Amino acid sequence: MGAAGFVHAAHRHPARAAGARAVKLRRAPAAILGAGVLLAALPFLKPPAFYESFLYLALFWIVLATSWNILSGYAGYFSFGHGAFFGAGVYTSATLAVKFNWPFLLTLPVAALVAAAIGVGVGAVAFRVRGVRGELFALLTLAVTFVLATIVGNTPIDGGPGVYLNAVPVPKLGPTPTSSLYLMMLVAAVVTMLVSWVIRQSRFGAGLFAIHDDEDAAEVMGVPSYRWKLAALAVSCALAGWVGGIHALFVSYVTTAETFNLTVPLTVVLMSILGGSRHWAGPAIGAVAITCLLFAFTGSQFAVLGKGAIGLILVIGILFMPQGVMGAFRHSRDGGNPKLPDALDPRLRGDDGKVLLQVRGLSKSFRGVQALSNVSLEVRQGEILGLLGPNGSGKSTFINVVSGHYEADGGEVWLDGRNIAGLPAHRIARAGIARTYQIPRPFSQMTVLDNVAIAAMYAGDGLKTLEAGRMEARRWLTFTNLDAKADALPSELNLHQRKFLELARALASRPKLVLLDEVLCGLTPTEIHSAVELIRRIRDQGTTIVFVEHVMDAVMALTDRIVVFDQGAMLAEGEPREVMQRPAVMSAYLGVAHA
């Protein structure tokens, strides 16, 4: 019998289940390496050079599409600038090999570093501006392509006539120069696929997917979105620069017109969408399919028709398969049903009655409208503090400012003796504050399990692996009676369940303080009763709660003290029944004057 008040069935063979999961996870890298070994043997069978060249092009597009997907597919920052980073690698290797006589293989890591440096430089500026998302980021990266092409074309790097690499010796890795180039691209493809898989299965990858679905909510749950986006962009650009360096030697003559054009970004977008941008193998599948289609049409008398057919495939894919080919294969995870400890390993209450949160002179305005005006209050450890007031009185703004969703205009916020005012939202989450949203904001394309795992991995002390985060998430899903929905998407939940998902996410980080923003709004009386009982159990663990709510019966039943807001300022504070009987509170809250 667990603390939630119902019996929990432990997995009968947890070690066997964990071993099965580990074996399943190892299949993908083993398959990638196995395919790489088999393909590496091909040149030594001395096939016609055509097959090596065709496979080279397929591998080339696999690397470009998969590397693009690390930022644009995983994190959702749609980039039209992949051609710029690819081109940076092309010209870095060409310049070092031709003008400085570097051994070609030594130019490749430099090409990757130069492309990554350019990408990080762009991202360091773009990611600081909150408004540069979606189509604005796509247009910005497209502009980078043209700027870089202009710089290269009007400097000694190119100068106009292009760069010839005919005299650059091809490293002897295979029986022929063509096979050597093929083997270099094969290595790049294997490494890129492995990198994509590792990221997809990691804590880092889960954070990128959370950013993709709702960046602001991810930040509030502890995901360092700026650093993570910058890291994803650096990896994406480095891989594009690497493949660009190899391709420079393959084509033997590079020009700005052929290098910095829209072919690369448009093609990789098509490939990723077709294969499935949320799956590590999706872009590779799309790349192989499109490469084969391009060859089939260009090798026939219907080249123009072929390009039209590929465009039609893109339209059909967007309309009828928005998740791509691999999006159709959503596998449930056998994570077992871990037995909950009797008290869910609660944190010690510590000194109940001690001031946990102290707010001094907190102010926030929006375009001249004062949402918070010099608010000062205390939250004591172990209590449930109710925040009341009419709509627009500043309650939700208070929660948004304290949690870091909004930055305060003035004032101090002290949590357990530390001033957290002005800190980024992810650092506030790590300091021990968790919150729910009045309108649930789950990560729509992540399972219920992974929604909760994000909080377990990033907020509070934070677990270091995705698997550990999922194990912790299952405990809290069981606590909120959502364990049967672990592998469902949030869209499959009703409002009551989505509200409980918000609670599970808030609790998974084991916070010092939970901010509940109208969790009962929209629920039926039966569901409200269930939620009230759950909030009681949360408090019984020693968790401190700030409770914003309009359901007065619940407020009276749960809260130890209440604070009433009106027009952004504190109107009253004290014991619930006494405060609600004050004439000023009744007038402000009920809109009725009392003598």
Backbone torsions as a table, in degrees:
resi	resn	phi	psi	omega
1	MET	NA	124.0	-178.2
2	GLY	-94.4	175.9	-178.9
3	ALA	-66.1	-22.1	-179.7
4	ALA	-73.1	-10.7	175.8
5	GLY	94.6	16.6	175.6
6	PHE	-144.7	164.7	-173.6
7	VAL	-80.8	137.9	179.2
8	HIS	-112.5	128.7	178.4
9	ALA	-93.6	117.1	179.0
10	ALA	-73.9	154.7	175.7
11	HIS	-64.1	133.4	-173.4
12	ARG	-67.2	-31.1	-178.4
13	HIS	-133.9	72.7	-175.7
14	PRO	-62.8	-37.6	179.8
15	ALA	-66.1	-40.5	179.2
16	ARG	-65.8	-40.7	178.8
17	ALA	-64.0	-42.6	179.4
18	ALA	-64.1	-39.4	178.0
19	GLY	-65.0	-40.0	178.4
20	ALA	-63.2	-40.2	179.1
21	ARG	-65.0	-39.6	-179.3
22	ALA	-65.1	-41.0	178.2
23	VAL	-63.7	-41.2	-179.8
24	LYS	-63.4	-39.9	-179.8
25	LEU	-67.6	-31.8	-178.2
26	ARG	-77.2	-12.8	-177.6
27	ARG	-63.3	-41.9	-174.7
28	ALA	-63.1	-53.9	178.4
29	PRO	-63.2	-33.4	177.2
30	ALA	-64.4	-39.9	178.6
31	ALA	-66.1	-40.8	178.6
32	ILE	-62.1	-47.4	-179.5
33	LEU	-66.9	-39.4	179.0
34	GLY	-63.0	-44.2	177.5
35	ALA	-63.5	-37.8	178.3
36	GLY	-62.5	-42.0	179.3
37	VAL	-64.8	-44.4	179.7
38	LEU	-62.5	-44.1	179.9
39	LEU	-69.0	-30.4	178.7
40	ALA	-67.7	-24.8	179.9
41	ALA	-78.3	-16.0	-174.9
42	LEU	-57.7	-47.4	-177.6
43	PRO	-59.4	-28.5	-176.8
44	PHE	-79.8	-7.8	171.9
45	LEU	-88.4	-2.3	176.8
46	LYS	54.9	57.6	175.1
47	PRO	-76.8	169.5	173.6
48	PRO	-58.0	145.4	-176.9
49	ALA	-58.7	-25.7	-179.4
50	PHE	-57.9	-42.3	-177.4
51	TYR	-65.7	-38.7	177.8
52	GLU	-65.7	-40.5	179.5
53	SER	-66.8	-40.3	179.0
54	PHE	-64.9	-45.1	178.6
55	LEU	-66.1	-34.4	176.1
56	TYR	-57.8	-47.7	-178.5
57	LEU	-64.9	-39.2	177.3
58	ALA	-62.4	-44.4	179.2
59	LEU	-66.1	-38.1	178.1
60	PHE	-56.8	-47.9	-179.9
61	TRP	-72.0	-29.9	175.5
62	ILE	-60.9	-45.6	-179.3
63	VAL	-64.5	-47.0	-177.6
64	LEU	-65.1	-44.8	-178.9
65	ALA	-67.2	-41.8	-178.6
66	THR	-69.2	-40.0	178.9
67	SER	-66.9	-41.0	175.8
68	TRP	-58.7	-38.2	-174.3
69	ASN	-68.6	-24.1	-178.3
70	ILE	-61.6	-37.9	175.2
71	LEU	-92.2	-53.8	-169.8
72	SER	-76.6	-36.2	179.1
73	GLY	-82.6	-46.0	-177.5
74	TYR	-75.2	-51.1	-175.2
75	ALA	-91.2	-14.2	175.8
76	GLY	82.9	10.8	176.9
77	TYR	-93.3	95.4	-173.3
78	PHE	-67.2	119.4	-175.7
79	SER	-114.6	131.5	170.1
80	PHE	-103.6	11.7	-176.2
81	GLY	-103.2	12.5	-177.2
82	HIS	-63.1	-31.2	177.1
83	GLY	-63.5	-30.1	178.3
84	ALA	-67.1	-43.3	-178.3
85	PHE	-73.5	-36.7	172.1
86	PHE	-60.5	-46.5	-179.9
87	GLY	-63.8	-35.4	176.9
88	ALA	-60.9	-40.0	176.8
89	GLY	-67.0	-40.2	178.5
90	VAL	-56.6	-52.7	-174.3
91	TYR	-75.6	-27.4	176.0
92	THR	-65.0	-50.6	179.1
93	SER	-64.6	-42.0	-179.6
94	ALA	-62.3	-43.9	-178.5
95	THR	-66.8	-46.0	-178.4
96	LEU	-66.9	-39.2	-177.4
97	ALA	-74.6	-39.2	-174.7
98	VAL	-86.4	-48.4	-171.6
99	LYS	-90.5	-21.3	-179.1
100	PHE	-120.0	3.2	174.9
101	ASN	56.3	36.5	175.4
102	TRP	-73.5	145.8	168.8
103	PRO	-58.2	135.6	-169.5
104	PHE	-58.1	-42.3	-177.2
105	LEU	-61.5	-30.2	179.1
106	LEU	-73.0	-19.4	179.3
107	THR	-76.2	-21.9	-173.0
108	LEU	-67.6	-46.5	176.7
109	PRO	-63.9	-31.8	177.2
110	VAL	-67.7	-40.2	177.7
111	ALA	-59.4	-42.2	178.3
112	ALA	-64.3	-42.1	-178.7
113	LEU	-66.8	-41.0	179.6
114	VAL	-63.7	-45.5	179.3
115	ALA	-62.3	-41.9	179.2
116	ALA	-64.9	-40.2	-179.5
117	ALA	-63.3	-42.2	177.9
118	ILE	-63.5	-45.5	179.6
119	GLY	-60.9	-44.1	179.7
120	VAL	-65.3	-37.8	177.4
121	GLY	-61.8	-43.1	177.5
122	VAL	-66.9	-46.2	-177.8
123	GLY	-65.9	-35.4	-179.4
124	ALA	-60.0	-31.7	177.4
125	VAL	-86.6	-50.9	-173.8
126	ALA	-63.9	-40.9	-175.6
127	PHE	-74.1	-13.8	176.2
128	ARG	-77.2	-21.5	-176.9
129	VAL	-96.1	112.8	-174.2
130	ARG	-60.9	-29.6	-176.7
131	GLY	-78.0	-12.4	-178.0
132	VAL	-87.9	83.5	177.4
133	ARG	-138.8	171.1	174.5
134	GLY	56.3	-129.3	-174.5
135	GLU	-66.0	-28.4	178.6
136	LEU	-66.7	-40.8	176.9
137	PHE	-66.2	-40.3	179.0
138	ALA	-60.5	-44.3	179.6
139	LEU	-67.6	-36.6	178.5
140	LEU	-62.7	-45.9	180.0
141	THR	-67.1	-32.5	175.4
142	LEU	-64.0	-40.7	178.5
143	ALA	-63.1	-35.2	178.5
144	VAL	-59.7	-38.0	179.0
145	THR	-58.7	-47.6	-177.9
146	PHE	-70.5	-36.0	178.3
147	VAL	-64.5	-45.5	-179.2
148	LEU	-65.4	-39.3	177.8
149	ALA	-62.6	-40.2	179.4
150	THR	-65.3	-42.5	179.9
151	ILE	-64.2	-47.9	-178.3
152	VAL	-64.6	-42.2	-176.6
153	GLY	-71.5	-17.7	-176.9
154	ASN	-115.8	20.4	175.8
155	THR	-131.2	168.9	179.8
156	PRO	-60.8	-10.5	177.3
157	ILE	-56.5	-43.9	176.1
158	ASP	-124.4	-56.8	177.4
159	GLY	80.4	-5.4	178.4
160	GLY	122.5	-50.4	-175.2
161	PRO	-78.9	-10.2	-177.3
162	GLY	94.6	179.7	-178.3
163	VAL	-125.8	126.6	177.9
164	TYR	-94.2	135.3	177.4
165	LEU	-116.9	19.8	-177.7
166	ASN	-59.1	-34.4	-175.2
167	ALA	-86.6	-4.8	-179.7
168	VAL	-78.7	120.8	-179.0
169	PRO	-68.5	138.1	177.2
170	VAL	-81.3	126.7	178.6
171	PRO	-54.6	136.1	-175.5
172	LYS	-86.5	89.6	177.4
173	LEU	-105.5	-21.8	-178.9
174	GLY	-133.1	-178.2	-177.1
175	PRO	-63.6	-28.0	-176.6
176	THR	-134.8	162.3	175.8
177	PRO	-57.8	-39.6	179.0
178	THR	-62.3	-43.0	179.8
179	SER	-68.2	-32.5	177.7
180	SER	-65.4	-43.8	176.8
181	LEU	-63.3	-40.1	177.2
182	TYR	-60.4	-43.5	-178.7
183	LEU	-67.3	-37.1	176.6
184	MET	-62.5	-43.2	179.7
185	MET	-69.2	-33.8	177.4
186	LEU	-62.7	-43.5	177.8
187	VAL	-60.8	-44.6	179.4
188	ALA	-61.2	-40.6	-179.4
189	ALA	-66.6	-43.6	179.5
190	VAL	-62.9	-45.7	179.7
191	VAL	-62.8	-43.2	-179.4
192	THR	-62.7	-43.4	178.7
193	MET	-63.6	-41.0	178.9
194	LEU	-65.5	-41.7	177.9
195	VAL	-61.3	-44.6	179.8
196	SER	-62.1	-41.8	179.6
197	TRP	-65.8	-44.8	-179.2
198	VAL	-60.8	-44.4	179.0
199	ILE	-62.9	-43.3	-178.4
200	ARG	-60.6	-32.9	-176.1
201	GLN	-96.5	8.8	-172.7
202	SER	-108.6	168.6	172.5
203	ARG	-59.5	-40.1	177.2
204	PHE	-58.8	-46.7	179.9
205	GLY	-63.6	-40.4	178.0
206	ALA	-61.5	-38.3	176.9
207	GLY	-63.9	-39.4	178.0
208	LEU	-63.7	-41.2	178.8
209	PHE	-65.6	-35.9	176.5
210	ALA	-65.2	-41.0	176.1
211	ILE	-60.6	-41.1	179.5
212	HIS	-58.4	-43.8	-173.2
213	ASP	-82.1	-38.8	-179.6
214	ASP	-164.4	93.6	-173.3
215	GLU	-63.7	-41.3	-178.6
216	ASP	-64.5	-43.2	178.4
217	ALA	-66.3	-37.7	178.0
218	ALA	-61.7	-42.8	179.3
219	GLU	-62.3	-43.2	179.8
220	VAL	-65.4	-25.4	178.7
221	MET	-90.5	6.9	172.8
222	GLY	107.3	-2.8	-178.9
223	VAL	-76.6	122.0	178.5
224	PRO	-77.0	80.0	-167.1
225	SER	-59.8	-39.5	-178.5
226	TYR	-62.3	-49.8	-179.2
227	ARG	-64.7	-41.0	-177.2
228	TRP	-66.7	-42.0	177.7
229	LYS	-63.9	-40.6	-179.8
230	LEU	-65.6	-40.7	178.5
231	ALA	-65.3	-42.5	179.0
232	ALA	-63.8	-40.9	178.4
233	LEU	-64.6	-40.4	179.7
234	ALA	-62.7	-44.7	179.1
235	VAL	-64.3	-45.1	179.9
236	SER	-58.8	-46.7	-177.8
237	CYS	-68.8	-39.0	-179.8
238	ALA	-61.5	-43.8	179.0
239	LEU	-65.6	-39.1	177.3
240	ALA	-65.1	-40.1	177.6
241	GLY	-65.1	-38.5	178.4
242	TRP	-61.0	-51.1	-178.6
243	VAL	-66.7	-30.4	175.8
244	GLY	-63.3	-41.0	177.6
245	GLY	-60.7	-43.8	178.6
246	ILE	-64.6	-42.1	-175.8
247	HIS	-67.2	-28.8	177.6
248	ALA	-58.9	-41.9	179.3
249	LEU	-72.6	-32.1	-179.7
250	PHE	-65.4	-43.9	-177.9
251	VAL	-83.1	-21.8	175.0
252	SER	70.0	-13.4	178.8
253	TYR	-148.1	118.2	-175.3
254	VAL	-116.0	138.8	175.9
255	THR	-132.5	158.3	-179.5
256	THR	-66.3	-36.0	-178.1
257	ALA	-64.1	-39.8	-178.7
258	GLU	-81.9	-27.0	-175.5
259	THR	-86.1	-50.0	-176.0
260	PHE	-97.9	71.2	176.3
261	ASN	-127.6	-179.9	-174.9
262	LEU	-83.8	-1.7	-177.4
263	THR	-61.3	-46.1	-176.8
264	VAL	-62.8	-56.8	-177.4
265	PRO	-62.4	-40.2	-178.7
266	LEU	-67.1	-39.1	-179.1
267	THR	-68.5	-42.9	-179.0
268	VAL	-68.3	-32.9	175.4
269	VAL	-61.8	-46.9	179.0
270	LEU	-59.4	-45.7	-178.2
271	MET	-63.2	-43.8	-177.7
272	SER	-68.1	-42.5	179.4
273	ILE	-64.8	-41.5	-179.5
274	LEU	-64.1	-44.9	-177.6
275	GLY	-78.9	-32.4	-177.2
276	GLY	118.7	105.5	-172.4
277	SER	-77.2	-12.8	179.3
278	ARG	-95.0	3.3	178.2
279	HIS	-115.3	139.1	-176.0
280	TRP	-61.9	-30.6	-178.7
281	ALA	-93.6	-8.3	-176.0
282	GLY	-56.7	-52.4	-179.9
283	PRO	-59.7	-35.4	179.1
284	ALA	-65.2	-42.1	178.2
285	ILE	-63.9	-44.2	176.7
286	GLY	-62.4	-38.1	179.8
287	ALA	-64.3	-44.3	179.3
288	VAL	-64.5	-44.1	-178.5
289	ALA	-62.5	-46.9	-177.5
290	ILE	-69.3	-37.8	177.9
291	THR	-61.9	-43.2	178.5
292	CYS	-65.1	-41.1	178.5
293	LEU	-64.4	-42.9	179.0
294	LEU	-60.9	-43.0	179.4
295	PHE	-65.9	-41.9	-178.0
296	ALA	-62.0	-38.8	-178.1
297	PHE	-82.2	-43.7	-177.9
298	THR	-69.6	-23.8	177.8
299	GLY	-84.1	0.6	179.9
300	SER	-115.6	-165.8	179.8
301	GLN	-91.7	9.6	-174.3
302	PHE	-122.5	47.6	-176.7
303	ALA	-62.5	-46.5	-179.2
304	VAL	-65.5	-42.2	177.5
305	LEU	-61.0	-35.9	-179.9
306	GLY	-63.0	-42.2	178.1
307	LYS	-64.2	-39.0	176.3
308	GLY	-63.5	-38.6	179.8
309	ALA	-65.0	-37.9	179.1
310	ILE	-66.5	-39.9	175.1
311	GLY	-61.7	-38.6	177.8
312	LEU	-64.6	-38.4	177.7
313	ILE	-61.1	-40.8	178.6
314	LEU	-61.6	-45.6	-179.7
315	VAL	-62.0	-46.9	-179.3
316	ILE	-63.0	-40.6	-180.0
317	GLY	-61.8	-43.8	179.9
318	ILE	-64.5	-40.4	-176.1
319	LEU	-75.4	-42.6	-170.1
320	PHE	-112.2	-16.7	176.7
321	MET	-135.7	65.0	-176.6
322	PRO	-61.8	-23.6	177.7
323	GLN	-93.1	1.7	178.1
324	GLY	77.4	179.8	-178.8
325	VAL	-60.0	-45.8	-176.6
326	MET	-74.7	-15.8	177.9
327	GLY	-66.9	-17.6	179.1
328	ALA	-77.9	-10.3	-175.6
329	PHE	-110.9	77.7	174.4
330	ARG	-97.1	111.9	-177.2
331	HIS	-97.3	137.8	173.8
332	SER	-74.4	152.5	-177.6
333	ARG	-104.4	130.0	175.5
334	ASP	-88.2	86.2	-178.8
335	GLY	-91.1	4.4	-176.1
336	GLY	75.2	-173.5	175.6
337	ASN	-133.1	82.6	-171.3
338	PRO	-61.2	139.3	-179.5
339	LYS	-71.6	129.3	180.0
340	LEU	-77.3	139.7	170.5
341	PRO	-61.6	157.5	-174.2
342	ASP	-54.2	-35.4	-179.1
343	ALA	-120.1	22.3	178.4
344	LEU	57.8	31.7	-177.9
345	ASP	47.7	52.7	-176.5
346	PRO	-66.9	152.1	172.2
347	ARG	-68.6	152.0	175.9
348	LEU	-65.0	143.6	-179.8
349	ARG	-61.8	-29.4	-175.7
350	GLY	71.8	-146.9	-176.4
351	ASP	-90.9	91.6	177.1
352	ASP	-59.3	137.0	-177.2
353	GLY	97.6	-17.2	176.0
354	LYS	-67.8	145.6	178.6
355	VAL	-72.0	117.1	179.6
356	LEU	-94.1	-45.4	179.4
357	LEU	-121.7	128.6	177.1
358	GLN	-127.5	121.3	-179.5
359	VAL	-111.2	129.8	-177.0
360	ARG	-127.6	118.9	172.8
361	GLY	58.4	37.3	-175.2
362	LEU	-73.5	129.8	-179.3
363	SER	-135.4	146.0	176.9
364	LYS	-156.1	132.0	177.1
365	SER	-130.3	155.0	177.7
366	PHE	-126.3	106.1	178.3
367	ARG	50.0	47.9	176.2
368	GLY	90.5	-13.3	177.7
369	VAL	-89.0	119.8	-175.8
370	GLN	-82.5	100.5	-178.9
371	ALA	-80.0	-34.8	174.6
372	LEU	-132.3	134.7	-176.9
373	SER	-131.8	100.5	173.4
374	ASN	53.3	49.9	-178.2
375	VAL	-82.7	130.3	176.0
376	SER	-133.6	126.3	177.7
377	LEU	-157.1	167.2	178.3
378	GLU	-126.7	145.5	173.5
379	VAL	-120.7	125.0	-176.0
380	ARG	-94.3	146.3	-177.1
381	GLN	-61.6	132.4	176.1
382	GLY	88.9	-3.2	-176.8
383	GLU	-100.8	166.4	167.3
384	ILE	-110.6	114.0	178.9
385	LEU	-101.2	123.0	178.6
386	GLY	-90.4	136.6	172.6
387	LEU	-109.6	117.5	-177.3
388	LEU	-120.3	165.6	177.7
389	GLY	150.5	159.2	179.1
390	PRO	-66.8	168.1	177.3
391	ASN	-58.5	136.0	179.7
392	GLY	83.9	9.0	-177.5
393	SER	-82.9	-11.9	176.4
394	GLY	113.0	5.1	-176.2
395	LYS	-64.3	-53.6	-179.2
396	SER	-67.0	-33.6	175.9
397	THR	-63.0	-39.0	176.8
398	PHE	-58.0	-47.7	179.4
399	ILE	-63.8	-42.0	179.8
400	ASN	-62.7	-37.1	-180.0
401	VAL	-74.1	-45.7	-178.8
402	VAL	-62.9	-37.1	-178.8
403	SER	-81.7	-6.4	178.2
404	GLY	91.1	1.1	177.9
405	HIS	-64.5	-38.9	171.1
406	TYR	-116.3	150.5	174.9
407	GLU	-92.7	133.5	-178.8
408	ALA	-69.4	148.4	173.8
409	ASP	-79.3	-27.0	179.8
410	GLY	-167.6	163.1	178.3
411	GLY	104.8	177.2	-177.9
412	GLU	-127.3	147.2	174.9
413	VAL	-130.1	112.3	-178.2
414	TRP	-107.0	125.1	176.6
415	LEU	-116.4	113.3	177.8
416	ASP	52.6	43.2	176.6
417	GLY	85.0	6.4	-178.6
418	ARG	-122.5	130.4	179.1
419	ASN	-79.2	113.9	-177.1
420	ILE	-106.4	3.1	179.6
421	ALA	-61.8	132.5	178.4
422	GLY	87.1	-7.9	177.8
423	LEU	-73.6	151.0	173.9
424	PRO	-60.6	153.6	-175.8
425	ALA	-57.8	-37.4	-177.0
426	HIS	-68.5	-29.5	177.8
427	ARG	-76.1	-32.1	175.4
428	ILE	-66.6	-39.9	177.0
429	ALA	-61.9	-39.9	179.3
430	ARG	-71.2	-25.0	177.8
431	ALA	-71.8	-19.5	174.5
432	GLY	125.2	18.2	176.9
433	ILE	-109.7	129.5	174.8
434	ALA	-124.0	157.1	-177.7
435	ARG	-146.0	161.6	168.3
436	THR	-113.5	168.3	178.0
437	TYR	-110.9	144.4	178.7
438	GLN	-57.0	-45.8	170.7
439	ILE	-103.7	115.5	-174.1
440	PRO	-51.0	137.2	179.8
441	ARG	-125.0	65.1	177.2
442	PRO	-72.1	162.0	173.6
443	PHE	-79.0	107.3	-162.6
444	SER	-64.5	-31.0	-176.9
445	GLN	-100.6	8.2	176.0
446	MET	-107.2	147.8	179.1
447	THR	-64.7	163.5	176.0
448	VAL	-56.8	-41.3	179.1
449	LEU	-59.6	-48.6	-177.1
450	ASP	-71.9	-27.7	173.0
451	ASN	-56.7	-45.3	-178.9
452	VAL	-76.5	-34.2	180.0
453	ALA	-61.9	-32.4	178.2
454	ILE	-56.3	-48.5	179.6
455	ALA	-64.0	-40.1	-179.6
456	ALA	-64.3	-32.4	-177.6
457	MET	-85.4	-30.3	-169.6
458	TYR	-111.3	-35.7	-177.4
459	ALA	-86.9	164.3	-179.9
460	GLY	60.8	-139.4	178.4
461	ASP	-69.7	-32.2	174.4
462	GLY	77.0	125.1	174.7
463	LEU	-84.7	151.8	-167.0
464	LYS	-94.7	-10.7	-178.8
465	THR	-130.9	156.0	178.4
466	LEU	-64.2	-39.4	-179.0
467	GLU	-64.1	-43.0	177.8
468	ALA	-64.2	-38.6	178.0
469	GLY	-63.1	-39.2	179.3
470	ARG	-69.3	-36.4	177.4
471	MET	-64.1	-43.7	177.9
472	GLU	-65.2	-39.0	-179.8
473	ALA	-61.3	-39.5	180.0
474	ARG	-61.2	-35.2	178.2
475	ARG	-61.9	-43.3	-176.6
476	TRP	-78.7	-25.6	172.4
477	LEU	-67.9	-37.0	175.8
478	THR	-66.4	-40.6	179.8
479	PHE	-61.7	-35.8	179.7
480	THR	-96.0	9.4	176.5
481	ASN	63.3	35.7	177.4
482	LEU	-115.5	11.6	-175.1
483	ASP	-61.0	-30.0	179.3
484	ALA	-71.4	-15.6	-178.2
485	LYS	-103.7	14.5	-172.6
486	ALA	-56.0	-39.3	-175.6
487	ASP	-98.6	9.3	176.6
488	ALA	-85.1	160.6	170.9
489	LEU	-87.3	153.1	-178.7
490	PRO	-56.6	-28.5	179.3
491	SER	-64.9	-17.9	179.7
492	GLU	-87.6	-1.3	-179.4
493	LEU	-97.4	150.8	171.3
494	ASN	-83.1	176.5	-175.4
495	LEU	-60.6	-43.6	179.2
496	HIS	-57.1	-46.2	-179.4
497	GLN	-68.1	-36.2	177.9
498	ARG	-66.6	-36.0	175.2
499	LYS	-63.4	-41.9	178.9
500	PHE	-69.4	-31.3	174.0
501	LEU	-62.4	-40.4	175.6
502	GLU	-59.0	-42.8	179.2
503	LEU	-64.7	-43.0	179.9
504	ALA	-61.7	-41.4	178.3
505	ARG	-63.8	-41.6	-179.5
506	ALA	-64.6	-36.6	-176.0
507	LEU	-81.4	-23.3	-172.9
508	ALA	-63.0	-24.1	178.6
509	SER	-85.6	-1.0	-175.8
510	ARG	49.4	62.8	-172.7
511	PRO	-76.6	163.2	171.5
512	LYS	-77.0	-34.3	-175.6
513	LEU	-138.3	131.4	177.1
514	VAL	-113.5	129.0	177.6
515	LEU	-103.9	111.6	-177.0
516	LEU	-102.9	113.8	-176.1
517	ASP	-102.9	94.6	175.9
518	GLU	51.5	54.9	-179.1
519	VAL	-70.4	-17.3	-178.4
520	LEU	-93.9	-5.8	-176.4
521	CYS	-62.3	127.7	176.3
522	GLY	86.9	0.2	-178.2
523	LEU	-91.4	155.0	175.7
524	THR	-76.6	163.6	178.3
525	PRO	-54.2	-39.9	178.8
526	THR	-65.4	-42.0	179.4
527	GLU	-67.9	-35.9	177.1
528	ILE	-63.0	-42.8	178.0
529	HIS	-59.9	-43.2	178.4
530	SER	-62.5	-41.6	-179.4
531	ALA	-67.7	-39.6	178.7
532	VAL	-61.3	-43.3	178.5
533	GLU	-63.0	-39.0	178.8
534	LEU	-65.2	-41.9	179.4
535	ILE	-64.2	-37.0	175.8
536	ARG	-60.4	-43.9	180.0
537	ARG	-65.2	-35.1	177.7
538	ILE	-62.8	-45.7	179.8
539	ARG	-65.6	-35.1	-179.2
540	ASP	-63.7	-20.4	175.8
541	GLN	-77.2	-12.5	-176.9
542	GLY	105.8	6.3	-179.9
543	THR	-78.5	134.4	176.9
544	THR	-86.7	138.8	-172.0
545	ILE	-131.7	134.4	165.6
546	VAL	-106.8	124.1	-165.7
547	PHE	-119.8	105.6	175.1
548	VAL	-94.1	120.9	-175.1
549	GLU	-159.6	151.7	175.3
550	HIS	-105.7	-12.5	-179.6
551	VAL	-78.7	100.4	-169.9
552	MET	-64.9	-35.8	178.6
553	ASP	-59.8	-41.4	179.0
554	ALA	-68.0	-40.2	178.9
555	VAL	-60.6	-46.4	-178.9
556	MET	-66.9	-34.1	-177.7
557	ALA	-75.9	-28.5	-170.0
558	LEU	-105.4	-36.2	-166.8
559	THR	-82.6	148.1	173.3
560	ASP	-90.3	-37.7	176.0
561	ARG	-139.9	159.9	173.7
562	ILE	-132.6	152.4	172.8
563	VAL	-123.1	130.5	-179.5
564	VAL	-105.2	127.1	176.4
565	PHE	-101.3	149.4	172.1
566	ASP	-151.2	121.3	-179.9
567	GLN	52.1	43.2	174.0
568	GLY	83.4	-0.7	-178.6
569	ALA	-122.4	157.8	176.2
570	MET	-75.9	129.4	-179.5
571	LEU	-101.4	-36.8	-177.1
572	ALA	-159.8	159.1	179.0
573	GLU	-151.8	141.4	176.3
574	GLY	153.4	-159.4	-179.7
575	GLU	-69.4	137.4	-168.8
576	PRO	-51.5	-53.9	-173.2
577	ARG	-69.1	-35.1	179.5
578	GLU	-68.0	-42.1	-178.7
579	VAL	-65.7	-42.7	-176.1
580	MET	-68.5	-13.6	178.3
581	GLN	-93.1	-4.1	178.8
582	ARG	-70.8	136.3	-177.7
583	PRO	-56.7	-40.6	-178.3
584	ALA	-64.2	-38.1	179.7
585	VAL	-69.5	-44.6	-179.9
586	MET	-62.1	-37.7	179.5
587	SER	-68.5	-44.5	-177.5
588	ALA	-73.1	-42.6	-172.6
589	TYR	-81.6	-39.5	-176.9
590	LEU	-97.7	-13.2	179.9
591	GLY	72.4	23.4	-178.1
592	VAL	-124.2	133.4	178.4
593	ALA	-83.6	135.8	179.0
594	HIS	-126.3	138.3	178.4
595	ALA	-79.5	NA	NA
